[in-house]
Amino acid sequence: MIARLPSALALALAVASIAFAPAPVVAQAAKKPQAPPSQAAMQHAASNFSILMSALQSDKVPQPMKSILFTCAYGNPFSKISEGVDKVMTEKKLDKKNPTQVLTAMAAICGYRPEMAKPAAPKK
């Protein structure tokens, strides 16, 4: 299943790019232009994205966490996720260079709670 994840992810992204094609240029002209991100910001976002992709492909990450991370990344701009991660890491004084801590903060931002990884009690 993990081996199929990259192809499934690629397919999902391809479908999303077709389904959510950009609006015509006329409609976009009303938006306020944003300054492009700095090189440091791009490298930081790429590092966070790399951690996300590694987690989705890892057999050490619980499936509920993978599902929440994928859903979160699919439904939100990654810049907002990355900003949230940075905020949590700063507040909790975590090491931004520690991939495990970054992943933990990212999962928390996306709504994952540790009790989600525990198997449900059998129904009687």
Backbone as a printed PyTorch tensor [residue, N CA C, xyz], in Angstrom:
tensor([[[  0.8250,  -1.1910,   0.0000],
         [  0.0000,   0.0000,   0.0000],
         [  0.8670,   1.2520,   0.0000]],

        [[  1.9310,   1.2560,   0.8000],
         [  2.7930,   2.4330,   0.8740],
         [  3.4690,   2.6810,  -0.4650]],

        [[  3.8220,   1.6230,  -1.1730],
         [  4.4750,   1.7820,  -2.4630],
         [  3.5510,   2.4580,  -3.4590]],

        [[  2.2580,   2.2980,  -3.3050],
         [  1.2960,   2.9160,  -4.2210],
         [  0.9800,   4.3590,  -3.8570]],

        [[  1.3540,   4.7970,  -2.6760],
         [  1.0210,   6.1360,  -2.2260],
         [  1.5350,   7.2250,  -3.1490]],

        [[  2.8040,   7.1990,  -3.5950],
         [  3.2580,   8.2690,  -4.4780],
         [  2.4440,   8.3550,  -5.7690]],

        [[  2.0860,   7.2250,  -6.3720],
         [  1.3050,   7.2800,  -7.6050],
         [ -0.1100,   7.7430,  -7.3180]],

        [[ -0.6740,   7.3180,  -6.1860],
         [ -2.0100,   7.7780,  -5.8180],
         [ -2.0010,   9.2740,  -5.5360]],

        [[ -0.9600,   9.7340,  -4.8640],
         [ -0.8330,  11.1550,  -4.5790],
         [ -0.6780,  11.9490,  -5.8720]],

        [[  0.1260,  11.4440,  -6.7880],
         [  0.3130,  12.1270,  -8.0670],
         [ -0.9990,  12.2100,  -8.8370]],

        [[ -1.7670,  11.1220,  -8.8250],
         [ -3.0570,  11.1180,  -9.4990],
         [ -4.0030,  12.1260,  -8.8600]],

        [[ -4.0450,  12.1390,  -7.5240],
         [ -4.9190,  13.0780,  -6.8250],
         [ -4.5430,  14.5240,  -7.1390]],

        [[ -3.2540,  14.8040,  -7.1780],
         [ -2.8070,  16.1660,  -7.4950],
         [ -3.1260,  16.5340,  -8.9400]],

        [[ -2.9960,  15.5750,  -9.8540],
         [ -3.3120,  15.8440, -11.2630],
         [ -4.7960,  16.1510, -11.4240]],

        [[ -5.6450,  15.3720, -10.7730],
         [ -7.0850,  15.6060, -10.8400],
         [ -7.4310,  16.9460, -10.2200]],

        [[ -6.8090,  17.2470,  -9.0950],
         [ -7.0780,  18.5190,  -8.4240],
         [ -6.6570,  19.7000,  -9.2850]],

        [[ -5.5630,  19.5730, -10.0030],
         [ -5.1060,  20.6920, -10.8270],
         [ -6.0530,  20.9400, -11.9950]],

        [[ -6.6870,  19.8710, -12.4780],
         [ -7.6660,  20.0400, -13.5580],
         [ -8.9580,  20.6090, -12.9930]],

        [[ -9.4150,  20.0520, -11.8790],
         [-10.6850,  20.4630, -11.2930],
         [-10.6300,  21.8860, -10.7470]],

        [[ -9.4790,  22.3060, -10.2900],
         [ -9.3600,  23.6330,  -9.6960],
         [ -8.4370,  24.5200, -10.5270]],

        [[ -8.6610,  24.5140, -11.8260],
         [ -7.8650,  25.3460, -12.7230],
         [ -8.0390,  26.8080, -12.3260]],

        [[ -7.0170,  27.6210, -12.5170],
         [ -7.1160,  29.0180, -12.1120],
         [ -8.2090,  29.7550, -12.8720]],

        [[ -8.7860,  30.7440, -12.2070],
         [ -9.8130,  31.5700, -12.8240],
         [ -9.1920,  32.4080, -13.9300]],

        [[-10.0050,  32.9210, -14.8320],
         [ -9.4710,  33.7660, -15.8930],
         [ -8.6850,  34.9400, -15.3190]],

        [[ -7.7800,  35.4590, -16.1070],
         [ -6.9020,  36.5450, -15.6770],
         [ -7.7070,  37.7680, -15.2450]],

        [[ -8.8230,  38.0390, -15.8880],
         [ -9.6360,  39.1980, -15.5390],
         [-10.1140,  39.0950, -14.0890]],

        [[-10.5610,  37.9160, -13.6850],
         [-11.0360,  37.7430, -12.3140],
         [ -9.8890,  37.8400, -11.3090]],

        [[ -8.7090,  37.4390, -11.7200],
         [ -7.5750,  37.4790, -10.8110],
         [ -7.0090,  38.8810, -10.6560]],

        [[ -7.3020,  39.7650, -11.5650],
         [ -6.7590,  41.1160, -11.5040],
         [ -7.2350,  41.8670, -10.2660]],

        [[ -8.3910,  41.4930,  -9.7060],
         [ -8.9340,  42.1770,  -8.5400],
         [ -8.1590,  41.8430,  -7.2710]],

        [[ -7.4280,  40.7460,  -7.2560],
         [ -6.6660,  40.3620,  -6.0730],
         [ -5.4420,  41.2470,  -5.9080]],

        [[ -5.1000,  41.4920,  -4.6540],
         [ -3.9120,  42.2690,  -4.3420],
         [ -2.6840,  41.3800,  -4.5690]],

        [[ -1.7120,  41.8240,  -5.3500],
         [ -0.5370,  40.9950,  -5.5990],
         [  0.2790,  40.7950,  -4.3230]],

        [[  0.8000,  39.5840,  -4.1730],
         [  1.6150,  39.2770,  -3.0090],
         [  3.0750,  39.2320,  -3.4150]],

        [[  3.9100,  39.6330,  -2.4810],
         [  5.3460,  39.5580,  -2.7380],
         [  5.7520,  38.0820,  -2.7310]],

        [[  6.6520,  37.7060,  -3.6170],
         [  7.0940,  36.3030,  -3.6150],
         [  7.8410,  35.9860,  -2.3210]],

        [[  7.7510,  34.7270,  -1.8840],
         [  8.4480,  34.3620,  -0.6420],
         [  9.9620,  34.4460,  -0.8120]],

        [[ 10.6470,  34.6820,   0.2840],
         [ 12.1070,  34.7580,   0.2480],
         [ 12.6940,  33.3760,   0.0050]],

        [[ 13.9600,  33.3290,  -0.3330],
         [ 14.6510,  32.0590,  -0.5560],
         [ 14.6500,  31.2230,   0.7260]],

        [[ 14.8520,  31.8700,   1.8660],
         [ 14.8500,  31.1550,   3.1460],
         [ 13.4680,  30.5640,   3.4320]],

        [[ 12.4200,  31.3320,   3.1450],
         [ 11.0580,  30.8350,   3.3580],
         [ 10.7630,  29.6540,   2.4430]],

        [[ 11.2390,  29.7070,   1.2100],
         [ 11.0410,  28.6020,   0.2660],
         [ 11.7630,  27.3460,   0.7490]],

        [[ 12.9820,  27.5030,   1.2480],
         [ 13.7360,  26.3510,   1.7400],
         [ 13.0740,  25.7500,   2.9770]],

        [[ 12.5720,  26.6110,   3.8490],
         [ 11.8880,  26.1440,   5.0490],
         [ 10.6120,  25.3760,   4.6830]],

        [[  9.8260,  25.9090,   3.7570],
         [  8.6030,  25.2410,   3.3150],
         [  8.9310,  23.9170,   2.6310]],

        [[ 10.0000,  23.8960,   1.8440],
         [ 10.4120,  22.6520,   1.1740],
         [ 10.8310,  21.6070,   2.2010]],

        [[ 11.4880,  22.0260,   3.2600],
         [ 11.8820,  21.1080,   4.3230],
         [ 10.6490,  20.5340,   5.0170]],

        [[  9.6860,  21.3900,   5.3340],
         [  8.4490,  20.9230,   5.9580],
         [  7.6900,  19.9770,   5.0280]],

        [[  7.6530,  20.3010,   3.7480],
         [  6.9470,  19.4480,   2.7860],
         [  7.6490,  18.0960,   2.6630]],

        [[  8.9570,  18.0980,   2.7020],
         [  9.7270,  16.8620,   2.6540],
         [  9.4110,  15.9740,   3.8650]],

        [[  9.2830,  16.5880,   5.0210],
         [  8.9280,  15.8440,   6.2300],
         [  7.5320,  15.2350,   6.0760]],

        [[  6.6050,  16.0060,   5.5280],
         [  5.2490,  15.5050,   5.2900],
         [  5.2610,  14.2990,   4.3470]],

        [[  5.9690,  14.4130,   3.2410],
         [  6.0210,  13.3270,   2.2580],
         [  6.6900,  12.0810,   2.8540]],

        [[  7.7370,  12.2720,   3.6270],
         [  8.4080,  11.1380,   4.2710],
         [  7.4650,  10.4390,   5.2480]],

        [[  6.6880,  11.2140,   5.9810],
         [  5.7460,  10.6270,   6.9360],
         [  4.6810,   9.8120,   6.2130]],

        [[  4.1870,  10.3220,   5.0860],
         [  3.1570,   9.6040,   4.3410],
         [  3.6780,   8.2880,   3.7670]],

        [[  4.9750,   8.2050,   3.5400],
         [  5.5650,   6.9970,   2.9640],
         [  6.1540,   6.0630,   4.0190]],

        [[  6.1970,   6.4860,   5.2600],
         [  6.8340,   5.7040,   6.3200],
         [  5.9060,   4.6290,   6.8720]],

        [[  6.4930,   3.4900,   7.2030],
         [  5.7100,   2.4530,   7.8650],
         [  5.7040,   2.6460,   9.3810]],

        [[  6.4160,   3.6430,   9.8710],
         [  6.4830,   3.9210,  11.3090],
         [  5.4400,   4.9490,  11.7570]],

        [[  4.7790,   5.5940,  10.7980],
         [  3.7600,   6.5900,  11.1130],
         [  2.4010,   5.8880,  11.0920]],

        [[  1.5980,   6.0440,  12.1510],
         [  0.2990,   5.3670,  12.1940],
         [ -0.6310,   5.8340,  11.0670]],

        [[ -1.4280,   4.9070,  10.5650],
         [ -2.3300,   5.2080,   9.4490],
         [ -3.2970,   6.3580,   9.7530]],

        [[ -3.8690,   6.4540,  10.9690],
         [ -4.7500,   7.6000,  11.2390],
         [ -4.0330,   8.9450,  11.0710]],

        [[ -2.7600,   9.0090,  11.4780],
         [ -1.9970,  10.2480,  11.3120],
         [ -1.7800,  10.5370,   9.8380]],

        [[ -1.4560,   9.5140,   9.0650],
         [ -1.2560,   9.6930,   7.6250],
         [ -2.5250,  10.2250,   6.9650]],

        [[ -3.6590,   9.6660,   7.3310],
         [ -4.9340,  10.0970,   6.7490],
         [ -5.2160,  11.5600,   7.0540]],

        [[ -4.9920,  11.9370,   8.3040],
         [ -5.2500,  13.3290,   8.6950],
         [ -4.2720,  14.2710,   8.0010]],

        [[ -3.0050,  13.8970,   7.9260],
         [ -2.0130,  14.7430,   7.2560],
         [ -2.3430,  14.9150,   5.7790]],

        [[ -2.7210,  13.8200,   5.1140],
         [ -3.0400,  13.9040,   3.6930],
         [ -4.2660,  14.7860,   3.4690]],

        [[ -5.3020,  14.5690,   4.2650],
         [ -6.5270,  15.3630,   4.1270],
         [ -6.2450,  16.8350,   4.3820]],

        [[ -5.4400,  17.1070,   5.3750],
         [ -5.0840,  18.4800,   5.7220],
         [ -4.3070,  19.1490,   4.5850]],

        [[ -3.3020,  18.4480,   4.0660],
         [ -2.4850,  19.0150,   2.9870],
         [ -3.2930,  19.1750,   1.7080]],

        [[ -4.2400,  18.3030,   1.4830],
         [ -5.0660,  18.3590,   0.2760],
         [ -6.0570,  19.5220,   0.3370]],

        [[ -6.5580,  19.8250,   1.5360],
         [ -7.6070,  20.8260,   1.6570],
         [ -7.1580,  22.2060,   2.0870]],

        [[ -5.8720,  22.3920,   2.3370],
         [ -5.3920,  23.6840,   2.8340],
         [ -4.1320,  24.1030,   2.0960]],

        [[ -3.9310,  25.4110,   1.9530],
         [ -2.6570,  25.8590,   1.3810],
         [ -1.5120,  25.4430,   2.2960]],

        [[ -0.4710,  24.8840,   1.7120],
         [  0.6370,  24.4200,   2.5390],
         [  1.2990,  25.5770,   3.2840]],

        [[  1.2250,  26.7750,   2.7450],
         [  1.7990,  27.9330,   3.4400],
         [  1.1110,  28.1480,   4.7890]],

        [[ -0.1920,  27.9260,   4.8550],
         [ -0.9200,  28.0920,   6.1150],
         [ -0.5440,  26.9880,   7.1060]],

        [[ -0.3840,  25.7650,   6.6130],
         [  0.0290,  24.6630,   7.4770],
         [  1.4150,  24.9560,   8.0470]],

        [[  2.3230,  25.3820,   7.1780],
         [  3.6960,  25.6650,   7.5940],
         [  3.7360,  26.8110,   8.6100]],

        [[  2.9190,  27.8440,   8.3980],
         [  2.8540,  28.9540,   9.3530],
         [  2.3630,  28.4710,  10.7150]],

        [[  1.3500,  27.6010,  10.7020],
         [  0.8260,  27.0460,  11.9490],
         [  1.8610,  26.2100,  12.6780]],

        [[  2.6090,  25.4210,  11.9200],
         [  3.6700,  24.5960,  12.5050],
         [  4.7110,  25.4930,  13.1650]],

        [[  5.1220,  26.5310,  12.4510],
         [  6.1220,  27.4520,  13.0130],
         [  5.6220,  28.1070,  14.2990]],

        [[  4.3560,  28.4830,  14.3130],
         [  3.7880,  29.1330,  15.4940],
         [  3.7960,  28.1790,  16.6880]],

        [[  3.3370,  26.9400,  16.4670],
         [  3.3180,  25.9530,  17.5560],
         [  4.7290,  25.6630,  18.0460]],

        [[  5.6600,  25.5100,  17.1090],
         [  7.0280,  25.1770,  17.4910],
         [  7.6730,  26.3090,  18.2900]],

        [[  7.3600,  27.5360,  17.9370],
         [  7.8850,  28.6810,  18.6750],
         [  7.2640,  28.7420,  20.0700]],

        [[  5.9370,  28.5560,  20.1510],
         [  5.2480,  28.6050,  21.4390],
         [  5.7350,  27.5070,  22.3860]],

        [[  5.9490,  26.3080,  21.8470],
         [  6.3500,  25.1680,  22.6740],
         [  7.8690,  25.0300,  22.7990]],

        [[  8.5910,  25.9500,  22.1570],
         [ 10.0590,  25.9550,  22.1720],
         [ 10.6400,  24.6230,  21.6920]],

        [[ 10.1260,  24.1670,  20.5540],
         [ 10.5950,  22.9250,  19.9370],
         [ 11.6880,  23.2170,  18.9270]],

        [[ 12.4570,  22.2070,  18.5870],
         [ 13.5660,  22.3280,  17.6430],
         [ 13.0370,  22.2160,  16.2150]],

        [[ 13.1170,  23.3010,  15.4530],
         [ 12.6100,  23.3270,  14.0800],
         [ 13.4250,  22.4720,  13.1230]],

        [[ 14.5800,  21.9970,  13.5690],
         [ 15.4160,  21.1390,  12.7280],
         [ 15.2150,  19.6560,  13.0450]],

        [[ 14.3780,  19.3570,  14.0290],
         [ 14.0910,  17.9790,  14.4130],
         [ 12.8410,  17.5140,  13.6560]],

        [[ 12.9910,  16.6130,  12.6650],
         [ 11.8490,  16.1910,  11.8480],
         [ 10.7060,  15.5820,  12.6540]],

        [[ 11.0180,  14.8670,  13.7200],
         [  9.9660,  14.2590,  14.5420],
         [  9.1240,  15.3390,  15.2170]],

        [[  9.7850,  16.3720,  15.7190],
         [  9.0510,  17.4570,  16.3680],
         [  8.2500,  18.2620,  15.3500]],

        [[  8.8080,  18.4610,  14.1630],
         [  8.0790,  19.1780,  13.1030],
         [  6.8440,  18.3760,  12.7170]],

        [[  6.9980,  17.0660,  12.5320],
         [  5.8710,  16.2100,  12.1650],
         [  4.8070,  16.2130,  13.2590]],

        [[  5.2210,  16.1570,  14.5020],
         [  4.2770,  16.1820,  15.6130],
         [  3.4810,  17.4840,  15.6140]],

        [[  4.1590,  18.5980,  15.4100],
         [  3.4740,  19.8930,  15.3570],
         [  2.5430,  19.9620,  14.1550]],

        [[  2.9860,  19.4450,  13.0180],
         [  2.1710,  19.4560,  11.8080],
         [  0.8990,  18.6260,  12.0110]],

        [[  1.0550,  17.4590,  12.6080],
         [ -0.1050,  16.6010,  12.8650],
         [ -1.0810,  17.2940,  13.8160]],

        [[ -0.5500,  17.9600,  14.8320],
         [ -1.4140,  18.6730,  15.7880],
         [ -2.1660,  19.8020,  15.0940]],

        [[ -1.4860,  20.5360,  14.2280],
         [ -2.1200,  21.6210,  13.4760],
         [ -3.2630,  21.0800,  12.6270]],

        [[ -3.0660,  19.8890,  12.0790],
         [ -4.0570,  19.2840,  11.1870],
         [ -5.1910,  18.6000,  11.9380]],

        [[ -5.0920,  18.4880,  13.2620],
         [ -6.1750,  17.9380,  14.0490],
         [ -5.9440,  16.5500,  14.6010]],

        [[ -4.7470,  16.0180,  14.4320],
         [ -4.4450,  14.6800,  14.9560],
         [ -4.2150,  14.7410,  16.4530]],

        [[ -4.7660,  13.7560,  17.1400],
         [ -4.5500,  13.6080,  18.5750],
         [ -3.9900,  12.2140,  18.8260]],

        [[ -3.0370,  12.0430,  19.7510],
         [ -2.3980,  10.7410,  19.9790],
         [ -3.3820,   9.5980,  20.2430]],

        [[ -4.4940,   9.8770,  20.8860],
         [ -5.4510,   8.8100,  21.1770],
         [ -6.0850,   8.2420,  19.9060]],

        [[ -5.9650,   8.9280,  18.8050],
         [ -6.5020,   8.4340,  17.5250],
         [ -5.7300,   7.2110,  17.0210]],

        [[ -4.5000,   7.0280,  17.4620],
         [ -3.6820,   5.9190,  17.0050],
         [ -3.9760,   4.6360,  17.7760]],

        [[ -4.6390,   4.7600,  18.9190],
         [ -4.9400,   3.5800,  19.7260],
         [ -6.1220,   2.8430,  19.1150]],

        [[ -6.0630,   1.5150,  19.0810],
         [ -7.1840,   0.7580,  18.5320],
         [ -8.4330,   0.9420,  19.3950]],

        [[ -9.5610,   0.9390,  18.7500],
         [-10.8190,   1.0970,  19.4630],
         [-11.1090,  -0.1410,  20.2950]],

        [[-11.7450,   0.0570,  21.4080],
         [-12.1180,  -1.0660,  22.2670],
         [-13.1650,  -1.9050,  21.5450]],

        [[-13.0710,  -3.2300,  21.6560],
         [-14.0490,  -4.0740,  20.9710],
         [-15.4540,  -3.8560,  21.5260]],

        [[-16.4320,  -3.8770,  20.6060],
         [-17.8270,  -3.6980,  21.0070],
         [-18.3550,  -4.9970,  21.5860]],

        [[-19.1880,  -4.8590,  22.5870],
         [-19.7610,  -6.0450,  23.2230],
         [-21.1470,  -6.3020,  22.7200]]])
